[in-house]
Amino acid sequence: MENCMNGHVRFIILICIIFTLCSLIYFGYFCSDKVCAFTGRASESDYSRILAPLAQQASVGKPLSFAAAKARQPKHDNKQTKFSFEDIETSEKKVVFDIRRSDVIVFLHIQKTGGTSFGRHLVQDLDLEKPCDCRENRKKCKCTRPNSNISYWLFSRYSTGWLCGLHADWTELTNCVDSTLNQREVKQIKRRYFYVTLLRDPIQRFLSEFLHVQRGATWKQARHWCGGKEATTDELPPCFQDETWDDVQLDEFMSCKSNLAINRQTRMLANLDLVGCYNTSLMTPEERDTIMLSSAKENVRKMAFFGLCEHQLINQYLFENIFDMHFLTQFRQFNETHVATLLKSVSTAQVEQIRQLNRLDIELYEYAQTLLLQRFEQMKNSDPHFKNRFRNLGRLKKTEFRWEDIEE
């Protein structure tokens, strides 16, 4: 009897040991760090691990380097190739944009960064073998390849329209562009994507958006699509209840915590999948800010081209050299703007509050400005005809060109 009892005890102990070992293996292998971590604070290694896929994956439309794309392609995407500035200008085998084949320029248009003017330059002002077909009273131009009437080389507001949503951000575009072009062109092909965007001084941009909203702009039709769904009103509570927020005052504009004008450039350039999209309850604000900013910097660095609103001629020179395409007019630098007038009436305390609210955008802009000037110097030093070419930007042909309704 005693031996029988001892046998039962040993059996129960053995089962408990096996159960404990299985539990440890399960939690160690399957449970996410976010759920099973002993502390809620993320270390630098945590951030590096979270952002690692960003430097290695080549998901749909993402402007990552060709080397990374070849090294690791996710299962859901085996058709895409994307190129960065380094691929085009610094790699041993330089990539050349080929308008005749399957290359596509994707313009990520952030509000109030000068994107309207730049977008119009792209469709009406390039010296092309087959210029975009722009007709009076039409908001869009047809920008197809010289050897095709159905294949598009430019994905932007003034060419294809807002096919991925009004002012679609990086997260929306990279999950939408390829499938949308497949539907539009009624074919599935391997395309090479070249992402471009513009940034602007964050304080100037924030005030410009404030003025635009004050005049009645809302961008209500923006989808904010992420993680397979649109952001909910719980995730993005509206800042106003009426049809518009016109006549809003600056203090009220700044006080709305869900105001997407705050750090807009960082949010629109980051991979929002890394932070749980618009669900802010998954991590601390500090963790979310760190990951978004790191992601935005990485995406800016790996774009084929980005420019700054405050450096129009540098933008033009870099774009022309990167894509071997030339504009018929010289980009204009607007220094006297509505924002400049507004700033005269904005208090020092208000400017400081704007600076604190947009601290992510300010760090991103400083990073982008340093990188832009480095790239400019790099191209300038390697161009034996720089002085002549820079002096004659936009003078390729004697063409009279005038923009109407230039965006501030």
N, C-alpha and C positions, 0 to 999 in steps of 0.2 A: 504493500500500500504506500509506504513511504517512498519507495523507488518510483512508483507511478506519479506521486505528487511532485517529486523532484524533476521528473521528465516533463510534466506539464509546465512547471516554472521555467525550465530551460527553454522550452518551446516558445513561451510567451516573451521571454527576454530576447530571444532570437528574432522574433517577429518585430519587436519594438526597435531593435537595432537596424534591421532592414528598412523599416518605415522611416526612421530618422535619416539614414543615409540617402534614401530615395528623395526625401523632402529637401535635403541640402543640395543634392544634384539638380533637382527641379528648379529651386529658387535661384541657384547660381547660374543656371543655363538659360532658363526661360524668362525669369522675372526681370523687368527693365530696371535700370539704375534709378530712374525717377521714382519708381514705386518702392523698391527694396533697399534703397540707400539708407544708411544709418543716420545720415545728416541731410538736411534740405539744402545746404549750401553747396554750390558747384565749384570745383577747383579749376585751375587753368587746364589741367589734363582732361577734365570733363568737357570743357568747351572745345578743346582740340578734337576730342573723340566725336562730339556732336557735329562739328564742322568738317570732319575728315571726308565724308562723302562728297561735300561740295568741291573739294579739290581733286577728287578722283572720278566721280561719275560723269557721264555724258548723257543726261536725260534730254527729253525732247526739247529742242530749241535752245538749250542752255549754252551760253557763249563761253565754253571752256576750251582749254587747249587741246590740240589734236593729239598730242602724246597721251594725255589723260584719257581722251576718248577711246583711243586704240587699246590702252592698257586695261580699261575696265568699263564694259558696256553693260548696263542693266538689262535684264531679260525682256522688259517691256519695250525696249527701244534698241533696235539693231540697224536702223536705217539712217541715223542722223550723224552729221559731222559739223562741228562748230569751230570757229576760229577766233583767236584772241589777237590783241595787238602784237604780242610776242611771236605768234605764229607768222604774222604778216611781215614784221619788220626785223626780228632778231634771230629767228631760227635759221638753220643752215639751208633748209629747203623752204624758201619764202613762198607764202601763199599769195596768189594773185586773184583778186576778185574777177570772176568771169561772168559777165552779164548775159552771155550767149548760152550758158549751160544751165546749172541748177542753183546758182548762188542767189541768196536772198538777203537784202538789207532789212533788218527789223528795227524800226524806230520806236523806242520806249519814250513816250511823250509825257513828262511830268508837268503838271500845271504850273504856269507862271515862271517858266525858266527860259522863255524865248523860243519855245518849241513850235509855235504857230509860224513864225517867220522862217525858221530853219526848215520846217515841213514844206513850206511853199517853195523855198529854194530847191528842195529835192525834186519836186515835180515840175517846176517851171523854169528852172534856172541852170540846168546842167547841159553841157555841150555833149549831146549823145548822138550816136548814129541814128537812133530812132527815139526822138524825144517823147515824153509822156503826152498823151492825147488829152489836152485840157480845153474844154469848151465852155463858152460863156453860159452863165446861169447854172452851171453844174458845180457841186461842191467837191466832187472827186475827179481825178484824172486817171486815165488808163495807162499804167506803166508796165507794158509788156516787153518782152525781149525782142531784139532785132529780127530774130528768126522764128518768132511765134506771136500769135494774137491772143493766146489764152494763158501763157505762162508768165507769171509776175516776178519781177526782180526786186520790187520794193513793197514792204508791208508797213503801211503807215496810215494815218488819218486821212490824208489827201490822196492816197492811191487806192487802197482797198477799203478804207473806212474803218470804223470801230468794230471790226469783226470779232474781236476777243473781249469786247466790253469797252465802255467809255473810259478813256485814259487807263487802259489796262496796265497793270504793274508787271514786274518781273515774274512773279509767281503765276499770274494769269497767262501771260504771253507764252512762257515756256511750256505750259501745259495745253496750249490751244493752237498756236500758229501752224504747226505741221498738219494736224488733222483738218484744220480749216482750209489750208491751201489744197490739200488732197480733195476736199469736197468742191472747192471753187474751180479747180482745174480738172476735176473728174479723172484723176489718176494719182497713183501712189508711186513716188519716186524718192530717191535719196537726194536730199538737198543739203547744201552747206549754208549755215546761218551766220550772219555778221551783225551783231547787235550794236546799236548806237544810241546815245542819249545825251542830254544836256543837263547840267546842274547850274545852280545860281546861289549867290551869297544868301544864306538862310534868313537873315533878318530882312533883307530886301524882298526875298521871295515871299516870306510870311506876310509882310505888309501888303505886297501886291495882291496876294490871294484875299486878304481882308478887304481891300478896296473892291475887288471883283465880286465878292460875296455881298458886300454892301450895295452893289449895283444890281443885285438880283440873281447872281449865279448860284447854283446849288450842286450840280453834278449828281442829282438824285438817281440818274439812270446807271451810275457806276455799279457794277455787280459785286465787287470785292469777293471774287470767287477764290476759294482756297480749300484744299482738302476734299474736293468733290462736292462742295456746296457753297452757297452764298452766306455771307456773314449775317447773323440774326440781329434783330433790334436789341436783344439782351446784350449781345457782344458789342454792338455799335449803337448805343442809344442816340437818337437824333438830338441835335443841339437846339432845334426850334420846332414849333408845332405848325406854323403856317406854311403856305406854299413856298415862300422864300424867307431869307433872313436879312432882307434889305433894311438898310438904316441901322444895322447892328453897330454898337459902339465897341471900340477896341478892347476895353476891359472885359466886356461881356464875351467877346470873341475869344479872348484868351482864357476865360474861366471855364469854358466847356471842356471837360476832360476827354471826351470822345471826339473832339474836333480833329479831323484828319489832316488839317493844315499843319498841325504840330508834328515836327520831324517827318514830314511827308516824303522827303527825298530818301531818307534811310528806309522807311517802310516800303516804298515802291521799288527800291532796288534790292531789297533783301529777299531771301528765300523764306517765306513765311511758314512753310511747312516745318521748318526747324523749331519754331516756337509755338506750334499748335494753332497756327493761323490767328484768328481774332479772339481765341479763348485765352484770356489773360490769367486764368486761375491755375494753370498748369505749372507755373514757376514764379519765382519772385520777380518783381519789376527789374531788379538789378541784373538778374540772370537773363531775362528777356531782352533788355537793352544791350547787354554785352554780345549776345548771340546775333541779334539783328544787325548791330553795327559791324561786327566782324564779317557777316555774310554780305552786307552791302558793299563794304570795301573790296571784298574778294570779287564780287560780280562786276564792280566798276573796273577793277584792274584787268579782268579777263574779257572785257568788251573789246570789240575790234576798234571802236572809236568812242570817245566821249569828249564833250567840250564844255566850256564854262561860259556863261552868259557875259561875263566881264572880259573875255578875251576873244572877241569875234574874229580878228584876223588870224590869230593862232589857230582857232578852230578851223577856219577855212584852209589854211596851209596844211594842217595835219590831215584833214579829210581828203583833200586832193591828192596828197602823197600816198595815203593808205589805200585808197580805192582807185587811184589813177584816173580820176574823173575831175573835170574842171568846170567851175561855175562861170557864168557869163558876166556876172556883176560882183563887185566887192561887197563883202558883208559890212554892215554899218554898226557902229558902236553908239548906243543911245545912253548918254550920261544924264541928261535932263529928263527925268521921268516923273510920273505922278507920285511915285514913292518918295522921290527926293523932296517934293513939295510937302508931302505928309510928314516926313521926318522932322521938319522944322517945327511942327506942332506937337510932336510926341515927346513926352517927358523922359528924362534920364532913367527914372525908375521903371517906366514902361519898356524902354529899350532893354534894360537889364532883365526884366521879366521875360521878354521875348527870347533873349539869349539863353536864359535858364531853361525855358520850355523846349527850345530847339537845340539843346546841347549835343544831341546825337548828330543832327544835320551839320552843326558847326564843325564837329570833329571829322565827319565824312567829307565836308567841303575842303577843309584844310588838307586832308589826305589827298583828295582829288587834285587840288591845285598844285601841290608839290609834284605829283605824278605827271600831270599835264605839262608842267614846265620842264621836267626831266625829259619827257618824250620829245618836246619841241627842241630842246638843246641837242638831243641825240640826232634828230633828223636834220637840224640846221647844220651841225658839224659834218654830217656826211653828204651834204648837198653842195657841190662846188659852184652852183649857180644860185645859191640862196638869195643873195641881195637882189638880184634882178627878178627872180621869181616872186619873192615876197612883195617887192615894190609894185609888181604888175598883176597882183591877184585880181581876178575879175575883169581883166582887160584882154581876155583871149580873143574876143570879137567886139566890134563896135556896135553894141546893141543897147538901145535905150530900154531901161527896165525900171518899173516903179511898182512898189508894193502899196496896197491900200489896206487900211485897218491893221497896221503893224501891231502885234501884241506887245504890250509893255515888257 
